[in-house]
Amino acid sequence: MDLQTCRLEVADGIATVTIARPPVNAQNRRFREEIIWLFDTLSDRDDVRVAILTAQGKVFSAGADVKERRVLVKEPGDYISHNRVTREFFNAVADCTKPVICAANGPAIGAGFALMLYCDIMICSDDTWVNMPEIDVGLAGGGKLMMEHFGRSWSRLLYFTGRKIPASELYRLGIVSACVPNERLMDEAMSIAREIAAKSPLAVKWIKRGFTVAENLPFRDAYRFEQTITHDLSETADTKEAQAAFVEKRKADYSGSR
């Protein structure tokens, strides 16, 4: 795909996807289609073990492009099609077979905050803030996502008020893993990415799949599913290498093969 709203760089097993739709990285149809294509592609690339999602400029994403939304419906079915693409845009990030680290480099607003929450690991610059302003433009959608990350009171507070929440508060609440100065953000993201990239790619892939499936299962069934992952991994060459390296007190050399 000819990328118009994003950039992609891959080095040392780490893919960096940069949102590049100035001035505020608002999300239009083209951007969503590019994100779907990018993360589906990264899922299939053997040279990628982990991905970082960040943005250029001073805003991570201002959310949905309201100007586009106002002229969205021209024929019957247009809005339904829009909603379908929007759902799959988020799901493409969540379903990526590689862990996705969000490095939010500034405000993440509405659908921009939602995009952040669909990532596996979230870190923020200390000048980041988030909010869900849908109520102020006559829209809704995202309450369930808030409830996945916040308690009852916080979820409703965010949605009923559109209040801005600073990254420092997200860190205090345990929503994000780090809140660092802006100039250190990508160093922090790369440090986490290198740790993950050094692990067995098979184990990382299956552990992510375990998280994705288990979060929708009762505890007993989720644990049983995770045990099947452990059993299947135990028979792979990567696991045998990992255990040999542990016993021999050396660095493991993973092939990524079963």
Residue pairs with C-beta under 8 A, 6 or more apart in sequence:
1 33
1 34
1 37
1 38
3 34
3 38
4 30
4 34
5 19
5 20
5 21
5 28
5 30
5 31
5 34
6 17
6 18
6 19
6 20
6 21
6 31
6 34
6 35
6 38
7 17
7 18
7 20
7 56
8 15
8 16
8 17
8 18
8 38
9 15
9 16
9 18
10 16
10 45
10 47
10 48
12 194
12 197
13 47
13 48
13 49
13 50
13 197
14 48
14 49
14 50
14 51
14 52
14 190
14 193
14 194
14 197
15 42
15 45
15 48
15 50
15 51
15 52
15 98
16 51
16 52
16 54
17 35
17 38
17 39
17 42
17 51
17 52
17 53
17 54
18 54
18 55
18 56
19 25
19 31
19 53
19 54
19 55
19 56
19 60
19 61
20 55
20 56
21 27
21 28
21 31
22 56
22 57
23 57
23 59
24 57
24 59
24 61
24 62
25 55
25 56
25 57
25 59
25 60
25 61
25 62
25 112
26 61
26 62
26 63
26 64
26 65
26 66
26 67
27 61
27 63
27 64
27 65
27 89
27 111
27 112
27 115
28 65
28 68
29 68
29 82
29 85
32 85
32 86
32 89
33 85
33 89
35 89
35 92
35 93
36 85
36 88
36 89
36 92
38 92
39 51
39 92
39 93
39 95
39 96
39 100
40 92
40 96
42 48
42 51
42 96
42 98
43 95
43 96
43 97
43 98
44 97
46 256
48 98
49 98
49 196
49 197
49 199
49 201
49 204
50 98
50 99
50 100
50 101
50 193
50 196
50 197
50 204
51 96
51 98
51 99
51 100
51 101
52 100
52 101
52 102
52 103
52 186
52 189
52 190
52 193
53 93
53 100
53 101
53 102
53 103
53 115
53 119
54 60
54 102
54 103
54 104
54 105
54 185
54 186
54 189
55 61
55 104
55 105
55 106
57 105
57 106
58 105
58 106
58 127
59 106
59 107
59 109
59 112
60 104
60 105
60 106
60 107
60 108
60 112
60 116
60 128
61 108
61 109
61 111
61 112
61 115
61 116
62 107
62 109
62 110
62 112
63 109
63 110
63 111
63 112
63 113
63 114
63 133
64 110
64 111
64 139
66 137
72 78
72 79
72 82
73 79
86 111
89 115
90 114
90 115
90 118
91 118
93 100
93 115
93 118
93 119
94 118
94 119
94 212
95 212
97 205
97 208
97 209
98 204
98 205
98 208
99 120
99 121
99 196
99 204
99 208
100 119
100 120
100 121
101 119
101 120
101 121
101 122
101 123
101 189
101 192
101 193
102 115
102 116
102 119
102 121
102 122
102 123
103 123
103 124
103 125
103 185
103 186
103 188
103 189
104 116
104 122
104 123
104 124
104 125
104 128
104 167
104 176
105 125
105 128
105 182
105 185
106 125
106 127
106 128
106 182
107 128
107 129
107 130
108 115
108 116
108 128
108 129
108 130
109 130
109 131
109 133
110 131
110 132
110 133
110 134
110 142
111 142
112 130
113 130
113 131
113 132
114 142
114 145
116 122
116 130
117 145
117 148
117 149
118 145
120 208
120 211
121 177
121 192
122 175
122 176
122 177
123 176
123 177
123 178
123 179
123 180
123 185
123 188
123 189
123 192
124 167
124 170
124 171
124 176
124 178
124 179
124 180
124 185
125 167
125 179
125 180
125 181
125 182
125 185
126 167
126 168
126 179
126 180
126 181
126 182
127 167
127 182
128 166
128 167
128 179
129 164
129 165
129 166
129 167
130 164
130 165
130 167
130 170
131 158
131 162
131 163
131 164
131 165
132 142
132 146
132 158
132 159
132 162
133 162
134 140
134 141
134 142
134 159
134 162
135 159
135 160
135 161
135 162
136 162
142 159
143 155
143 159
146 154
146 155
146 158
146 159
147 155
149 175
150 158
150 173
150 175
154 173
157 163
158 165
167 176
167 179
168 179
170 176
170 179
171 177
171 178
171 179
177 192
178 188
180 188
196 204
199 254
200 238
200 239
200 241
200 242
200 252
200 254
200 256
201 238
201 254
201 256
202 233
202 236
202 238
202 239
202 254
202 256
202 257
202 258
203 233
203 238
203 239
203 242
206 229
206 232
206 233
207 229
209 229
210 225
210 226
210 229
213 222
213 225
214 222
214 223
214 225
214 226
215 222
217 225
233 239
235 258
236 257
236 258
237 255
237 257
237 258
238 254
238 255
238 256
238 257
238 258
241 252
241 253
241 254
241 255
242 252
242 254
244 252
245 251
245 252
245 253
246 252
